[in-house]
Amino acid sequence: MIDAQVVIEPLDGKTKAGRAAFVDVGRRFADETPHSVPQLRSEQLELLDPERNPLFEHADVQLFIARRGGKPVGRIAACVDRLMLEMRPEQGFGPGTGIFGYFDAEDQPAAEALLAAAEDWLRARGMTRVLGPISLSMWEEPGLLVAGHDHSPTVLMGHHPARYQSYIESAGYEVAKRLFTYELDVSEDFPPLVRRIVQSGRRNPRICIRPVDHANYTQDVRTVLHILNDAWSNNWGFVPFTEREIEYGAKKLKPLVREELTRIAELDGKPVAFMLALPDINEPLARIGGKLFPFGWITMLRWLRKPRARTARVPLMGVLKEFHNSRLASQLAFMMISEIREDTTRVNGTTRGEIGWILDDNQGMIAIADTIESRINREYAIYRKTL
C-alpha cells in the first residue's frame, strides 16, 4: 500500500531548476552510500539537459521526486525512447516498452510511490511493460547493482545500496537480464594459450592492430562506433547510436581516449574490430569528492594530462557481424587486449583491469573473460514488469 505521507512531485526537466533539484537528490543518496564515487555535478546536469544531450531527440522523459514532510526521500525518471520501441521484442525492448532509471529511495514506502508514479506515467503513454533501472540508456548506466557492493565502481558504472533490490522486487518486478563485470590482474602476462594465439596473429600479414590516431580522432571514433552499431545489433538491449549521438559521444570521450588504451583491428586494410579501454577517472573523482572547486580542477587537469590509474576498464569492444563465431574474432580480441595490457601497465602504471558489462548469455565474451583468467566482481540486474 502506498504511504499517504509520501508526496510525488513531477519536475520540469526542461528547466535548470528542475534538473538541479533532481540531480541534487541523487547526489545526497550517493554521498550516503558506502563505496559510491561522487561524479561531477556539471556532467550529471548535462546528461539531463534536452538542449545538450541528443538522447532527448528520440526520448521523452519525466523526472519525479518523492517528499515526506517536505523532505526529499527519493527520485525516479520515467522514459519512453522511440528508438527502443522500434527494436525487436526478443532483444529486450520493442513496442510498448518504457523504462525507469535514476532510482533512489529512502525506504520501501517511498520506493513504492516512486515506482507507481513512473508506471502510471508510462501507462498513460500507451506503454504495456517497463524495464529498469536504465539511466537513461543502455550506453550509460544500465541495471541495478545486486552483487559487488563492497568495492567502488569504475568509470561509467553505477553503484546502488543493497536494499534497492528488495524495494524493486517487492513491487512485482522480475529479473529480465543480468550483466556482469570481470576483473583481472594485468600486472602479469596472460596464460600461455593466449600468448600463442596472439603471436600467431602477429605473424599474419593480413592483420593490423593499431591505436586510435588522435590526429584523425573524429574519423577513428566514428569508425569505432559504426563497428559497434553493427557488432552489437543482435544483442539483447541494443539500441543504435544516432549520428548526433556518435558526434556527442566522440566529444565526451575525447579526454579519456588514450592511444595506449585503444585498438582498431584491420583485416586487409579494412577496420573490422575495436577495443576501447578507459583509465578509471573515478580514482581522482574520489579524491576531490566530485567537486571541481575550489581546487579539484587542478587535480583533474593534472590527471587528464597523464592519467596514471590503478584500474583500466574495457567498456566497449566489437567485431563486425560477418566475423562473429569465427576463430578470427577471438584472435583479434586477444590481440587487442594483450597490446592494451602491455601499454597501459607501462605508460599508466595500471595493475588491475575490468571488462564489462557483459550480458549473462554472451557466451563468446564470457569465454574470452574466462580464458584470460578474469573473475566476476560485480553483477547488475535489469528488471521487467507488465503494466
C-alpha positions in Angstrom: 0.0 0.0 0.0 1.3 3.5 -0.9 2.2 5.6 2.1 -0.1 8.6 2.1 2.6 10.7 3.7 4.8 10.3 0.6 4.0 13.0 -2.0 5.3 12.6 -5.6 6.4 15.8 -7.2 6.8 15.9 -11.0 9.7 18.1 -12.1 10.0 20.1 -15.3 13.2 18.6 -16.7 13.3 21.4 -19.3 14.3 23.9 -16.7 17.6 24.3 -14.9 15.8 24.3 -11.5 14.0 21.1 -12.2 17.2 19.3 -13.3 19.2 20.7 -10.4 16.7 19.5 -7.8 16.6 16.0 -9.3 20.4 15.8 -9.5 21.0 17.1 -6.0 18.6 14.5 -4.5 20.6 11.8 -6.3 23.9 13.2 -5.1 22.7 13.2 -1.5 21.9 9.5 -1.7 25.3 8.8 -3.4 27.0 10.6 -0.5 25.3 8.3 2.0 26.1 5.0 0.1 29.4 3.2 1.1 31.9 2.9 -1.7 30.0 5.3 -4.0 32.1 7.7 -6.1 30.8 11.3 -6.4 30.5 12.3 -10.0 30.9 15.8 -11.4 27.6 17.7 -10.9 28.0 19.5 -14.2 28.2 16.2 -16.1 25.1 14.9 -14.4 23.2 18.0 -15.2 24.3 17.9 -18.9 23.0 14.3 -19.3 19.5 15.5 -18.3 19.6 18.7 -20.5 17.4 18.3 -23.6 19.3 21.1 -25.3 22.7 19.3 -24.9 22.1 15.5 -24.8 20.9 14.1 -28.2 19.1 11.3 -26.4 16.2 13.7 -26.0 15.8 13.9 -29.8 14.2 10.5 -29.6 13.1 10.1 -26.0 10.5 11.7 -23.7 11.5 11.8 -20.1 9.6 12.7 -16.9 11.5 13.4 -13.6 9.9 12.8 -10.2 10.9 13.5 -6.6 9.3 11.9 -3.6 8.8 14.0 -0.5 7.7 13.2 3.1 7.0 16.2 5.3 8.7 18.4 2.6 11.9 16.4 2.8 13.1 14.6 -0.4 13.1 10.9 0.2 13.7 9.6 -3.3 13.7 10.2 -7.0 13.0 8.4 -10.3 12.9 9.1 -14.0 10.4 7.5 -16.5 11.3 7.4 -20.2 9.7 6.5 -23.5 12.5 6.1 -26.1 11.2 5.9 -29.6 14.2 4.0 -30.8 13.6 1.4 -28.1 10.1 1.0 -29.4 11.4 0.1 -32.9 13.6 -2.7 -31.6 12.6 -6.4 -31.8 10.9 -7.6 -28.6 13.2 -10.6 -28.3 16.0 -8.1 -27.9 14.5 -6.8 -24.7 12.7 -3.6 -25.8 10.2 -3.3 -28.6 6.6 -1.9 -29.0 5.0 -0.8 -25.7 8.2 -0.9 -23.6 9.1 2.0 -21.4 11.9 2.3 -18.9 12.6 3.8 -15.5 16.0 5.0 -14.2 17.9 7.2 -11.7 16.1 5.4 -9.0 16.8 6.3 -5.3 14.6 5.7 -2.3 15.0 6.2 1.4 12.6 3.3 2.3 10.1 0.9 0.9 7.1 3.2 1.0 9.0 5.9 -0.9 10.1 3.3 -3.4 6.6 2.0 -4.0 5.3 5.5 -4.5 8.1 6.4 -7.0 7.7 3.2 -9.0 3.9 3.6 -9.1 4.3 7.2 -10.4 6.7 6.1 -13.1 4.4 3.2 -14.1 1.4 5.5 -14.3 3.2 8.0 -16.5 4.3 5.2 -18.8 0.9 3.6 -18.9 -0.7 6.9 -19.8 1.5 7.0 -22.9 0.4 3.6 -24.1 3.3 1.5 -22.6 2.4 -2.1 -21.6 5.6 -3.1 -19.9 8.5 -1.5 -18.1 12.2 -2.3 -17.8 14.7 -0.8 -15.4 16.6 0.7 -13.9 18.2 2.0 -17.0 19.6 5.6 -16.6 18.6 6.5 -19.3 20.3 4.5 -21.9 22.0 1.1 -22.2 25.1 3.1 -23.1 25.1 5.0 -19.8 24.2 3.2 -16.6 22.1 0.1 -17.1 21.0 -2.2 -14.3 20.8 -2.3 -10.5 23.9 -3.4 -8.6 23.0 -6.7 -6.9 26.5 -8.1 -6.1 29.8 -6.3 -5.5 28.7 -3.6 -3.1 31.9 -3.9 -1.1 34.1 -2.0 -3.5 33.8 1.2 -5.6 32.6 1.2 -9.2 34.9 2.0 -12.1 34.3 4.7 -14.7 30.7 4.8 -16.2 29.4 2.1 -13.9 26.5 2.6 -11.4 26.6 1.9 -7.7 23.5 1.3 -5.5 22.6 0.4 -1.9 21.8 -3.3 -1.5 18.4 -2.5 -0.1 17.2 -1.3 -3.5 16.9 -4.9 -4.8 14.2 -5.8 -2.3 12.4 -2.5 -3.0 12.1 -3.3 -6.7 11.4 -7.0 -6.4 8.7 -6.3 -3.7 7.0 -4.0 -6.3 6.4 -7.0 -8.6 9.5 -6.8 -10.8 11.4 -9.9 -12.0 14.9 -10.1 -13.5 14.9 -9.7 -17.3 18.7 -9.8 -17.8 21.9 -9.9 -15.7 25.0 -8.0 -16.6 28.5 -8.9 -15.2 31.8 -7.1 -14.9 35.0 -9.1 -14.7 38.3 -8.1 -13.0 41.8 -9.4 -13.5 45.4 -8.7 -12.5 47.0 -7.1 -15.6 50.5 -6.8 -14.0 51.1 -10.4 -15.0 51.0 -11.6 -18.6 48.2 -13.7 -20.0 48.2 -17.5 -19.9 50.4 -19.4 -22.5 47.4 -20.3 -24.7 46.5 -16.6 -25.1 50.2 -15.7 -25.8 50.3 -18.4 -28.6 47.1 -17.1 -30.2 48.5 -13.5 -30.1 51.8 -14.5 -31.6 50.0 -16.4 -34.4 48.0 -13.3 -35.2 51.1 -11.1 -35.3 52.6 -13.3 -37.9 49.5 -12.9 -40.2 50.3 -10.1 -42.7 46.6 -9.5 -43.3 46.0 -8.3 -39.7 47.0 -4.9 -38.5 46.3 -3.8 -34.9 46.7 -0.1 -34.3 45.7 2.6 -31.7 43.2 5.4 -32.3 45.0 8.1 -34.2 44.5 11.4 -32.3 45.4 13.3 -35.4 42.4 11.6 -37.1 40.4 11.3 -33.9 36.9 12.1 -35.1 37.1 9.7 -38.0 38.5 6.9 -35.9 35.8 7.3 -33.2 33.2 7.3 -35.9 34.7 4.1 -37.3 34.6 2.6 -33.8 31.0 3.5 -33.2 29.9 2.3 -36.6 31.5 -1.1 -35.9 29.8 -1.1 -32.6 26.4 -0.5 -34.2 27.0 -3.5 -36.4 28.6 -5.8 -33.9 26.0 -5.3 -31.2 22.9 -5.1 -33.4 21.6 -8.6 -32.4 22.4 -8.2 -28.7 19.8 -8.0 -26.0 19.2 -4.4 -25.1 20.7 -3.0 -28.2 19.7 0.5 -29.4 21.7 2.0 -32.2 23.7 5.3 -31.8 22.3 8.1 -34.0 24.7 10.2 -35.9 24.2 13.0 -33.4 25.0 10.6 -30.6 28.1 9.5 -32.3 29.3 13.1 -32.5 28.3 13.8 -28.9 30.0 10.6 -27.7 33.2 11.3 -29.6 33.4 14.8 -27.9 32.6 13.5 -24.4 35.1 10.6 -24.5 38.0 12.5 -26.1 39.7 13.4 -22.8 39.7 9.8 -21.8 40.5 8.1 -25.2 44.3 7.3 -25.0 46.4 5.7 -27.6 47.7 3.1 -25.1 44.2 2.1 -24.2 42.5 1.8 -27.6 42.9 -0.5 -30.6 41.4 -0.8 -34.0 41.9 -4.1 -35.8 42.1 -4.1 -39.6 41.9 -7.0 -42.0 43.4 -6.4 -45.4 43.2 -2.6 -44.6 39.5 -2.7 -43.6 38.5 -1.9 -39.9 36.7 -4.9 -38.6 37.0 -4.8 -34.8 37.9 -2.4 -32.0 38.5 -2.4 -28.3 38.2 0.7 -26.1 39.6 0.9 -22.6 39.3 3.9 -20.3 41.5 4.9 -17.4 39.4 4.9 -14.2 38.5 8.5 -13.7 36.7 7.5 -10.6 40.0 7.4 -8.8 40.7 11.1 -9.0 37.0 11.9 -8.6 37.0 10.1 -5.3 40.0 12.2 -4.2 38.2 15.5 -4.9 34.8 14.4 -3.8 33.3 15.1 -7.2 33.9 18.8 -6.8 36.0 20.9 -9.2 36.0 24.0 -7.0 37.9 25.4 -5.3 40.9 23.2 -6.1 39.5 20.0 -7.6 40.0 21.2 -11.1 43.8 21.3 -10.6 43.8 17.6 -9.6 41.6 16.7 -12.6 43.6 18.7 -15.1 46.9 17.1 -14.0 45.3 13.7 -14.1 43.8 14.1 -17.6 47.2 15.2 -18.9 48.8 12.0 -17.6 46.1 9.6 -16.3 48.0 7.2 -14.1 45.3 4.9 -12.8 45.4 1.6 -10.9 42.5 0.4 -13.0 41.5 0.5 -16.6 38.1 -0.6 -17.8 37.1 -2.1 -21.1 33.5 -0.9 -21.6 33.2 -1.4 -25.3 34.6 -3.8 -27.9 33.1 -5.3 -31.0 33.8 -7.3 -34.2 31.8 -6.9 -37.4 28.9 -9.4 -37.5 30.3 -11.2 -40.6 33.1 -12.5 -38.4 31.1 -13.5 -35.3 31.6 -17.1 -34.1 34.8 -17.3 -36.0 38.3 -18.1 -34.8 39.4 -14.7 -36.2 37.0 -12.8 -33.9 38.5 -14.3 -30.7 42.1 -14.0 -32.1 41.5 -10.2 -32.7 40.1 -9.8 -29.3 43.1 -11.5 -27.6 45.5 -9.4 -29.7 43.8 -6.1 -28.9 43.5 -6.8 -25.1 47.1 -8.1 -25.0 48.5 -4.9 -26.6 46.4 -2.7 -24.4 47.6 -4.6 -21.3 51.2 -4.2 -22.3 50.9 -0.5 -23.0 48.7 0.6 -20.0 50.9 -1.2 -17.5 54.0 0.5 -18.9 52.5 4.0 -19.5 49.9 4.4 -16.8 51.1 2.0 -14.1 47.9 0.0 -14.3 47.7 -3.2 -12.3 44.0 -4.0 -12.5 41.7 -4.4 -15.4 37.9 -4.6 -15.6 35.9 -5.9 -18.5 32.2 -5.2 -18.9 29.5 -5.1 -18.7 28.9 -8.5 -20.3 25.4 -10.0 -20.8 24.8 -13.2 -18.9 24.2 -15.1 -22.2 27.1 -13.6 -24.2 29.0 -16.9 -24.4 31.7 -15.5 -26.7 32.7 -12.7 -24.3 32.3 -14.9 -21.3 34.7 -17.4 -22.9 37.3 -14.7 -23.6 37.0 -13.5 -20.0 37.5 -17.0 -18.7 40.4 -17.7 -20.9 42.4 -14.6 -19.6 41.6 -15.9 -16.1 39.4 -13.0 -15.0 36.6 -13.3 -12.5 33.2 -11.8 -11.9 33.4 -8.9 -9.4 30.1 -7.1 -9.9 26.6 -8.1 -11.0 23.8 -5.9 -12.2 20.1 -6.8 -12.8 17.7 -5.2 -15.2 14.1 -5.9 -14.1 10.8 -6.1 -16.0 7.1 -5.8 -15.2 3.9 -5.9 -17.1 1.8 -2.7 -16.8 
